[in-house]
Amino acid sequence: MKTMKNLPASYQRYQRQTLLPGFGDAGQFKLLAGSVLVIGAGGLGCPVLQYLAAAGVGTIGIVDHDVVSLSNLHRQVLYGMDDIGNPKAPIAANRLRAINPELNFHVYQEYMTPLNIIHIIKDYDVIVDGTDNFTTRYLINDACVLLSKPLVFGAISRFEGQVAVFNVPSGKEGHCIHYRDLFPHPPQDGEVTNCAESGVLGVLPGIIGAWMANEVIKLLAGLGKTLSGSLLTYNALTNDTMQWQLQKREDSDALVPPTVAALHKKDYAWECGVPSTDLEIDSASFEEMLKEKNVALIDVRELHETPLLKRWEHMQIPLSELMESQREFIAENIVFICQSGKRSITAANWAKQKYKDKKFYSVKGGVEGLKA
């Protein structure tokens, strides 16, 4: 076995790591030979990527189709003001090269879909899920189960975060627990809010992301005990942590497509209840529509959410209350708006089915989109 003395001088950066009992030169060479795909270069992805690059993971893939926005900057610490409006994945790769230029970085500036996911993840040793939507989350899980890929999972909302390691044998029986053992079926669209709607403490993704990176390093280096078969939760307000042992469900494997061909045909958006977006209008159309007669604007956010709509006359009816009521609409054209456009498109699709004599619309991007 080579020693660190045989490595180029630049690799002395890892000296503090190789001094660790049980890690040593052998652990560092495993990291350098390893490959990790991080899906999502946002709040969770940023700290994961930074620590994996600093630790010396030899090949790092970055998947993200989004661009940097001002609202990202309080938690997505790879980006700055000059990056606003530019794609995240290549920016992240350039920042990471500055941290460790001798690693290999692969950029995938695209959506993850049933048709491309197998091709993208197949050559990586460990997959990291840093996404914030259930459609992609279930897709990633199912693809990892099909290819027997270890999956490091993280999620955040408001002041709380979760970390788990899926698809690695655990327990006496050696079961491979996966995401569907924890949540067999996706919530319907609008039932669980994302960070754009519910908010998130800026430091929380850093804490959870660092935890996720730690699990990746342990998996690659064969070090310590991972969270395989467990779910760890953390509350930033109370500093409470809890670790839950997960059990294998009898029906969980049957919920995963049995073959790659079956995965290609599966409609994850439909399974997650993601509504059609053909009712969306952009900000320019929104402004023009409000100039017309017989138009009503309804804010479907909760009553405490900000910023308040002050520019336009409107009603405020939270989505849950709206869908439980027997309300009659006087205006012929109804425009729904929320924080990010997710709840408002749910409202528009629901109303379209219930009220056949009216026209319904949703403001694309919601209040955040209008502010931008």
C-alpha positions in Angstrom: 0.0 0.0 0.0 1.2 3.4 -0.9 1.7 6.0 1.9 0.9 9.7 1.9 4.6 10.3 1.4 4.3 8.8 -2.1 1.6 11.3 -3.0 2.2 14.7 -4.7 2.9 17.5 -2.2 -0.5 19.0 -2.9 -2.1 16.0 -1.3 -0.6 16.9 2.1 -3.9 18.7 2.5 -5.3 15.4 3.8 -2.8 15.0 6.6 -5.1 15.8 9.4 -7.5 13.2 8.1 -5.0 10.4 7.6 -3.8 10.8 11.2 -7.2 9.5 12.4 -7.2 6.0 13.9 -9.0 3.6 11.5 -8.8 6.1 8.6 -5.2 6.5 7.7 -3.7 6.4 4.2 -6.0 3.5 3.2 -9.1 5.6 3.9 -7.8 8.5 2.0 -7.1 6.4 -1.1 -10.6 5.0 -0.9 -12.0 8.6 -1.0 -9.7 9.5 -3.9 -10.9 6.4 -5.8 -14.5 7.0 -5.0 -17.3 8.8 -6.9 -20.4 10.6 -5.6 -23.3 12.1 -7.4 -25.0 15.0 -5.6 -28.5 15.7 -6.9 -29.5 19.2 -6.1 -26.9 22.0 -5.7 -29.1 24.1 -3.4 -29.3 24.4 0.4 -28.3 20.9 1.2 -26.1 20.3 -1.9 -23.8 23.2 -1.2 -22.4 22.0 2.1 -22.3 18.4 0.9 -20.3 19.4 -2.2 -17.9 21.6 -0.3 -17.0 19.0 2.3 -16.7 16.2 -0.2 -14.4 18.3 -2.3 -12.3 19.3 0.7 -12.1 15.7 1.9 -10.8 14.5 -1.4 -13.5 12.5 -3.0 -12.0 11.8 -6.4 -15.0 12.2 -8.7 -18.0 14.4 -7.9 -21.1 14.7 -10.1 -23.4 17.7 -9.7 -27.0 17.6 -11.0 -29.1 20.8 -11.0 -31.2 22.5 -13.6 -31.9 25.7 -11.6 -30.4 29.2 -11.6 -29.3 31.3 -8.7 -31.8 33.7 -7.2 -31.4 36.3 -4.5 -33.6 34.3 -2.1 -31.0 31.4 -2.3 -28.1 33.4 -0.9 -29.0 33.2 2.8 -28.3 29.4 2.8 -26.7 28.4 -0.5 -23.2 29.5 0.4 -21.5 28.5 -2.8 -23.1 31.4 -4.6 -22.8 35.2 -4.5 -24.6 38.3 -5.9 -22.7 38.1 -9.2 -24.2 34.6 -9.8 -27.8 35.7 -9.7 -29.6 34.5 -12.8 -26.9 32.0 -13.8 -27.1 28.2 -13.6 -26.1 26.7 -10.3 -24.3 23.4 -11.4 -21.4 24.9 -13.4 -20.9 27.7 -10.9 -20.7 25.1 -8.1 -18.2 23.1 -10.1 -16.0 26.2 -10.5 -16.1 27.0 -6.8 -15.2 23.4 -5.9 -12.3 23.4 -8.4 -10.9 26.4 -6.5 -11.2 24.3 -3.3 -9.5 21.2 -4.7 -8.4 21.5 -8.4 -7.1 17.9 -8.6 -10.6 16.3 -8.4 -12.9 15.3 -11.3 -16.1 17.2 -11.6 -19.0 16.3 -13.9 -21.9 18.8 -14.4 -25.4 17.8 -15.4 -27.4 20.9 -16.0 -30.8 19.1 -16.5 -33.9 17.8 -14.8 -33.7 14.3 -13.4 -36.3 12.2 -15.3 -37.2 8.5 -15.6 -35.5 8.5 -19.0 -32.1 9.9 -18.0 -31.7 9.0 -14.3 -30.3 5.5 -14.8 -27.7 6.7 -17.3 -26.6 9.5 -15.0 -26.3 7.5 -11.7 -25.1 4.1 -12.9 -21.3 4.8 -12.6 -21.3 6.5 -9.2 -20.5 4.7 -5.9 -22.8 6.8 -3.7 -25.9 8.9 -4.6 -26.8 12.0 -2.5 -30.4 13.3 -2.5 -30.4 17.0 -1.8 -33.7 17.8 -3.6 -36.7 19.5 -2.3 -39.6 17.9 -4.2 -41.3 14.5 -3.8 -41.4 13.8 -7.6 -37.6 13.7 -7.8 -37.2 12.2 -4.4 -39.2 9.0 -5.2 -37.6 8.8 -8.6 -34.1 8.8 -7.1 -35.1 6.2 -4.5 -36.5 3.8 -7.1 -33.6 4.2 -9.4 -31.1 3.5 -6.5 -33.1 0.4 -5.5 -33.0 -0.9 -9.0 -29.2 -0.4 -9.3 -28.4 -1.2 -5.7 -26.9 2.2 -5.1 -26.3 3.5 -1.5 -28.4 6.7 -1.1 -27.7 9.4 1.4 -30.9 11.4 2.1 -31.5 14.7 3.7 -34.5 17.0 4.1 -35.1 20.4 5.8 -38.1 22.5 6.7 -38.3 25.6 8.9 -36.2 24.6 12.0 -36.0 20.8 11.5 -33.9 18.5 9.4 -33.6 14.8 8.7 -30.7 12.5 7.6 -30.8 8.8 6.6 -28.8 6.3 4.6 -30.9 4.0 2.4 -30.2 0.9 0.4 -27.3 -0.4 2.5 -27.8 -3.7 4.4 -28.6 -3.2 8.1 -29.8 -5.1 11.1 -29.5 -8.8 11.9 -31.5 -9.7 8.8 -29.4 -7.5 6.5 -32.4 -5.8 5.0 -31.9 -2.9 2.6 -34.2 -0.2 3.9 -35.2 2.4 1.4 -37.3 5.6 1.3 -40.5 3.8 0.6 -40.1 1.9 3.8 -40.4 5.2 5.6 -42.9 6.9 3.3 -44.4 4.2 1.0 -46.6 6.7 -1.0 -46.0 10.3 -1.8 -48.1 13.1 -0.3 -50.4 14.7 -2.7 -49.3 18.1 -4.1 -49.9 20.9 -1.7 -50.1 18.7 1.4 -46.4 19.3 2.4 -44.9 22.7 1.7 -41.3 23.3 0.5 -38.8 25.9 1.8 -40.1 28.6 -0.5 -43.5 28.3 1.2 -42.7 27.4 4.8 -39.3 29.0 5.2 -36.1 27.6 6.5 -33.4 28.8 9.0 -30.3 29.7 6.9 -27.8 27.6 9.0 -30.0 24.5 9.1 -29.0 23.2 5.6 -25.4 23.6 6.6 -25.9 21.5 9.7 -27.8 18.8 7.9 -25.6 18.9 4.8 -22.5 18.4 6.9 -24.1 15.4 8.5 -24.9 14.0 5.0 -21.3 14.5 3.9 -20.1 12.7 7.0 -22.3 9.7 6.0 -20.9 9.7 2.5 -17.3 9.8 3.8 -18.0 6.9 6.2 -19.6 4.8 3.4 -16.6 5.4 1.0 -13.9 4.9 3.6 -15.6 2.0 5.3 -15.4 3.9 8.6 -17.5 3.8 11.7 -21.3 3.2 11.8 -23.6 4.8 9.3 -27.2 5.8 9.5 -28.2 2.8 7.5 -31.6 1.7 8.5 -32.1 4.8 10.7 -33.6 8.2 10.5 -31.9 11.0 12.4 -33.9 14.2 13.1 -32.5 17.5 14.4 -34.4 20.5 15.8 -32.3 23.7 15.5 -34.5 25.6 18.1 -34.1 23.0 20.9 -30.9 21.2 19.8 -32.8 18.0 20.2 -31.7 15.0 18.1 -33.5 11.7 17.8 -32.6 8.6 15.9 -35.3 6.2 14.8 -34.8 2.6 13.7 -36.6 1.9 10.5 -38.4 -1.4 9.7 -38.7 -3.1 6.4 -42.3 -3.0 5.1 -43.7 -6.0 3.4 -45.0 -4.0 0.4 -42.2 -1.4 -0.1 -40.2 -3.3 -2.7 -43.4 -3.9 -4.7 -43.9 -0.2 -5.0 -40.6 0.2 -6.9 -40.8 -0.5 -10.7 -39.4 -4.0 -11.2 -37.2 -3.1 -14.2 -35.5 -0.2 -15.8 -38.0 -0.3 -18.7 -40.8 -0.1 -16.2 -39.1 2.9 -14.5 -38.9 4.7 -17.9 -42.7 4.4 -18.2 -43.6 5.5 -14.7 -45.2 8.9 -14.3 -43.8 10.2 -11.0 -45.5 13.6 -11.4 -48.9 11.9 -11.5 -48.0 9.7 -8.6 -47.1 12.7 -6.5 -50.3 14.5 -7.5 -48.4 17.3 -9.3 -51.1 19.3 -11.2 -51.1 20.4 -14.8 -49.5 23.7 -15.4 -51.5 24.8 -18.4 -53.4 27.2 -16.2 -50.3 29.2 -15.3 -49.9 32.9 -16.3 -46.6 34.9 -16.1 -46.2 38.2 -14.3 -46.9 40.3 -17.5 -50.1 38.4 -18.2 -51.1 38.7 -14.5 -50.7 42.5 -14.6 -52.7 42.8 -17.8 -55.5 40.5 -16.6 -56.0 42.6 -13.4 -56.8 45.6 -15.6 -59.8 43.7 -17.1 -63.3 43.5 -15.6 -64.7 40.4 -14.0 -61.4 39.3 -12.5 -60.9 38.3 -8.9 -57.5 37.8 -7.2 -57.3 35.2 -4.4 -54.3 34.7 -2.1 -54.3 31.1 -1.0 -51.5 31.4 1.5 -52.0 31.1 5.2 -53.0 34.4 6.9 -49.7 34.9 8.6 -47.5 34.6 5.5 -45.6 37.6 4.2 -45.1 39.8 2.2 -48.7 40.9 2.1 -50.3 41.8 -1.2 -50.8 45.5 -1.0 -50.8 46.6 -4.7 -53.9 44.8 -5.7 -57.4 44.3 -4.4 -57.8 40.7 -3.4 -59.3 38.1 -1.1 -57.2 35.9 1.2 -58.5 32.3 1.5 -56.0 29.7 2.7 -55.9 26.7 0.3 -57.2 24.2 2.9 -60.2 26.5 3.7 -60.9 27.1 0.0 -61.1 23.4 -0.9 -63.4 22.6 2.1 -65.9 25.4 1.4 -68.9 25.6 -0.9 -68.0 29.2 -1.9 -69.5 30.7 -5.0 -67.4 32.9 -7.3 -69.0 36.0 -8.7 -66.2 37.0 -11.1 -65.9 35.1 -14.4 -62.1 34.9 -14.2 -60.4 33.9 -10.9 -56.6 34.3 -10.4 -55.0 32.4 -7.5 -51.6 33.3 -6.1 -49.4 31.9 -3.3 -45.8 32.2 -2.2 -44.1 30.1 -5.0 -47.0 29.1 -7.3 -47.3 25.6 -6.0 -50.5 25.9 -3.9 -52.1 28.3 -6.4 -51.8 25.9 -9.3 -53.3 23.2 -7.0 -56.2 25.6 -6.3 -56.7 26.4 -10.0 -56.8 22.7 -11.0 -59.2 21.9 -8.2 -61.5 24.9 -9.0 -61.5 24.1 -12.7 -63.0 20.6 -12.0 -65.5 22.0 -9.5 -66.7 25.1 -11.2 -67.3 24.5 -14.9 -68.7 28.0 -15.8 -65.6 30.0 -14.6 -62.0 30.4 -15.8 -59.2 29.9 -13.3 -55.5 30.8 -13.4 -52.4 30.6 -11.3 -49.6 33.1 -11.1 -46.4 31.3 -12.1 -43.7 31.6 -9.4 -46.2 33.2 -7.0 -45.3 36.2 -4.9 -41.6 35.3 -5.1 -41.8 35.4 -8.9 -43.5 38.8 -8.9 -40.9 40.2 -6.5 -38.1 38.9 -8.8 
